Amino acid sequence: MRKVLGFGTYDVASHPRVEVLLEGLRRTPGNKVLELDEPLGLSTADRVAILKQPWRLPVLAGRLASRWSRLAAGSRRYRGSRRPDALLVGYMGHFDVLLARLLYPRTTIILDHLIFASGTARDRGEGGAKARLLSVLDRLATHSADVVVLDTVEHAAKLDDSIADRGVIVPVGAPASWYAAGQSAAAARTDDDGVRDAGRPLTIVFFGLFTPLQGTPYIAQALRRLADQDVPVRALLIGSGQDRAECEQILAGSPAAQVVEWRDWVDSADLPRVVAEHDVCLGIVGTTDKALDVVPNKVYQGLAAGCAVVTSDTAPQRRLLGDGAVFVPPGDPRALADALAHLATDPAALQGARERAAAAAASFVPEQAVAPLVAALERSRIQEASR
């Protein structure tokens, strides 16, 4: 039995990627998964802001010191016969992996390196000395791990050549709660054949931090175009962040203002149900370098929730999703509006998109998503046994 310890300051409510990895390992025979977790109490946006704004580092340092003291004390429970075979350091674990290595110098350390801090900073308009400093942090974190989990080929290519063989590509996937919400929503649909009534507006949902990666101004422009053309749609936009004010300005004073609802956020426990109640879940349509390298959480979650997913036509998304999503060119609000108008006016097209999404979603349940990681751990075990 392989003992895996989830370790760090992650928060599964805020970082579903960590939940998928832990769920998947638990569901895979031969693994026993425990957790030693002291959530930092900072959102992803807070962590990125600290990485970009050095004067806020004392906030991070103070919280890390408090959480790390608890982690160090808690690690005493996992010694001797209870010593883990592997530690999984959760998403945004750039600092946590250093503590993990210090506490368990001879244990296999897995770092879920979903984002490169330097790439995220550049995506949000930072560069120069800050980006270089964050590149050093990325390098230090990835070199401290024995296995570096990444989500796409494009991200894996960013590893230093000296540790490229440590990279394992694991799709982000979606937690089981999203699949359950999708199944409940499907069961609740009133039409016997599951086809949407052509007289009902197409319901669209987007949720996120309104970052350049997501391309939300293009989404707002597409929604305005749909409303101006009197296409029957209703949209729910969830979240706040860097580009939300621009989106509000784009929609203000147009018919779109009457068909778009805003929510600052939805509790993570309720979000799967809210998304599953919609026909379409929007992914990303940004044009930044990072936007072209990722398949975001919301795409996997939308698939699991039973929605048709509309997202940008990029190499990693096309490669991983196949025909499971409706693809549009990045940064093209006209093409996005046309794709949504087609789904709004052709119930059969919407039903087909949903069916293809459901077929794709089956490949990303937690136990399927973590299969490459399980294989890497097994190879590591065999190599150690042969020494």
Sequence and secondary structure as in RCSB ss.txt:
>XXXX:A:sequence
MRKVLGFGTYDVASHPRVEVLLEGLRRTPGNKVLELDEPLGLSTADRVAILKQPWRLPVLAGRLASRWSRLAAGS
RRYRGSRRPDALLVGYMGHFDVLLARLLYPRTTIILDHLIFASGTARDRGEGGAKARLLSVLDRLATHSADVVVL
DTVEHAAKLDDSIADRGVIVPVGAPASWYAAGQSAAAARTDDDGVRDAGRPLTIVFFGLFTPLQGTPYIAQALRR
LADQDVPVRALLIGSGQDRAECEQILAGSPAAQVVEWRDWVDSADLPRVVAEHDVCLGIVGTTDKALDVVPNKVY
QGLAAGCAVVTSDTAPQRRLLGDGAVFVPPGDPRALADALAHLATDPAALQGARERAAAAAASFVPEQAVAPLVA
ALERSRIQEASR
>XXXX:A:secstr
 EEEEEEES  TTT HHHHHHHHHHHHSTTEEEEEEE      HHHHHHHHH GGGHHHHHHHHHHHHHHHHHHG
GGS GGG  SEEEE SS TTHHHHHHHH TTSEEEEE  S HHHHHHHTT  HHHHHHHHHHHHHHHHT SEEEE
SSHHHHTTS GGGGGGEEE      HHHHHHHHHHHHH  STT    TTS EEEEEES   GGGTHHHHHHHHHH
HHHTT  EEEEEE  STTHHHHHHHHTTSGGGGTEEEES   TTTHHHHHHTSSEEE     STGGGT   HHHH
HHHHTT EEEEE  HHHHHHHTTSSEEE TT HHHHHHHHHHHHH HHHHHHHHHHHHHHHGGGSHHHHTHHHHH
HHHHHHHHHHT 
